[in-house]
Amino acid sequence: MPKNHVRLYIPGPIEVSPATFAAMSAPMIGHRGGEFVKLYEEIHPQLQQLFGTTQPVFLSTSSAWGLMEASIRNLVAKKALICACGAFSDKWLDVAKRCGKQAEALQVEWGQPILPADLEAKLASGEFDVVTLVHNETSTGVQNPLAELAAIVRKFPDVLLVVDTVSSFSAVPIPTDQLGIDVVLTGSQKALALPPGLGLFTVSERAMERAASIPDRGYYFDFLEFQKNWEKMMTPSTPCISLLFGLRHQLATIFSEGLEARFARHERLNNTVHDWVSANGFEHFAPEGYRSKSLTCVANNRDIDVSAWIKAMREKHSLVINGGYGKIKNITFRISNMGDETDTSIASMLEAISDTLPPLK
Ligand SMILES: *Cc1c(COP(=O)(O)O)cnc(C)c1O
């Protein structure tokens, strides 16, 4: 790593290992030939396992927002219900409207989770045909109760469930088929520990059928184009091949550690950060029982100068955490424990941030 390397403990993009960068620098291959097909065939079963699905897993050369917009364009005929509980989930309402779709928010206060009873009450109106949900609301550190919410949506046969798992994917299990989720989407720069630029998603058969009935899906994000090309183990347009080399490397790493061990490591490192939070007189922004396992959103109840603190850790220890997102900047800060982090790397980060933390008054 270069001398000026500042280690990222922000919730995305996160640290990318030298081994991943090395894997990404493999010589280029054509995307319409056997070498590409072989690459896709090699990573596909592992991706299906991570997605908890037997459905196709598609690769999109875009960040996750491309796929969030795609889900709206491909699936909403009547009206989308946007489960809104933070910056990423709230924004989805705006995205849906900008796509010219009818949409309404089930809005809860930032820091609170989406609750099954509220979702059921909204869906009972019969107005909606799509629900969007952010599993792990990265801005507030809330992990929504995915299984319970999916069970509610499944009571309404005509409603499709689209779930953003951008900051939880590969850090916690996502049993897509078991929960009956229609679209699960994620991006490369969070727990997968790759550079940004690759989106990954899976689409249920009934969601694919819905898409076929929707006009004006466009081209770049047309689910049917992805399906058609997937049948040949290809992508609609030229994909980010270097990122896919990186993904192949990361998948090998993930499966040699083992999924259970990986999930347990994320939980353990997350608990280590939680211990630091209480030992230093801070509180959590998210309520107990709904806290993310891949990052911690800390309430700045000590009222410290978060940006000065982050500047100090950057200068003295060459690492950064995040100073809060959007309207909760400075009243919260966030620490990521996702990706390739270890007990040692989390311990030394906590030491560094403690060293620069203003003393308790
Ligand atoms: C980071 C993040 C996104 C945005 O992803 P982009 O790569 O910027 O498109 C969306 N949703 C969640 C939950 C995220 O954490």
The ligand as an SDF file (V2000), in Angstrom:
LIG
                    3D

 15 15  0  0  0  0  0  0  0  0999 V2000
  -24.0000    2.5300   -0.1040 C   0  0  0  0  0  0  0  0  0  0  0  0
  -25.4450    2.2490   -0.1790 C   0  0  0  0  0  0  0  0  0  0  0  0
  -26.1930    2.5280   -1.3290 C   0  0  0  0  0  0  0  0  0  0  0  0
  -25.6710    3.3200   -2.4900 C   0  0  0  0  0  0  0  0  0  0  0  0
  -24.9100    2.6110   -3.3010 O   0  0  0  0  0  0  0  0  0  0  0  0
  -24.2040    3.3240   -4.5520 P   0  0  0  0  0  0  0  0  0  0  0  0
  -23.0960    2.3890   -4.7460 O   0  0  0  0  0  0  0  0  0  0  0  0
  -23.7820    4.6920   -4.1420 O   0  0  0  0  0  0  0  0  0  0  0  0
  -25.1850    3.3300   -5.6320 O   0  0  0  0  0  0  0  0  0  0  0  0
  -27.5190    2.1600   -1.3530 C   0  0  0  0  0  0  0  0  0  0  0  0
  -28.0970    1.5760   -0.3120 N   0  0  0  0  0  0  0  0  0  0  0  0
  -27.4220    1.3170    0.8200 C   0  0  0  0  0  0  0  0  0  0  0  0
  -28.1150    0.6720    1.9620 C   0  0  0  0  0  0  0  0  0  0  0  0
  -26.0820    1.6430    0.9100 C   0  0  0  0  0  0  0  0  0  0  0  0
  -25.4100    1.3840    2.0480 O   0  0  0  0  0  0  0  0  0  0  0  0
  1  2  1  0
  2  3  1  0
  2 14  2  0
  3  4  1  0
  3 10  2  0
  4  5  1  0
  5  6  1  0
  6  7  2  0
  6  8  1  0
  6  9  1  0
 10 11  1  0
 11 12  2  0
 12 13  1  0
 12 14  1  0
 14 15  1  0
M  END
$$$$
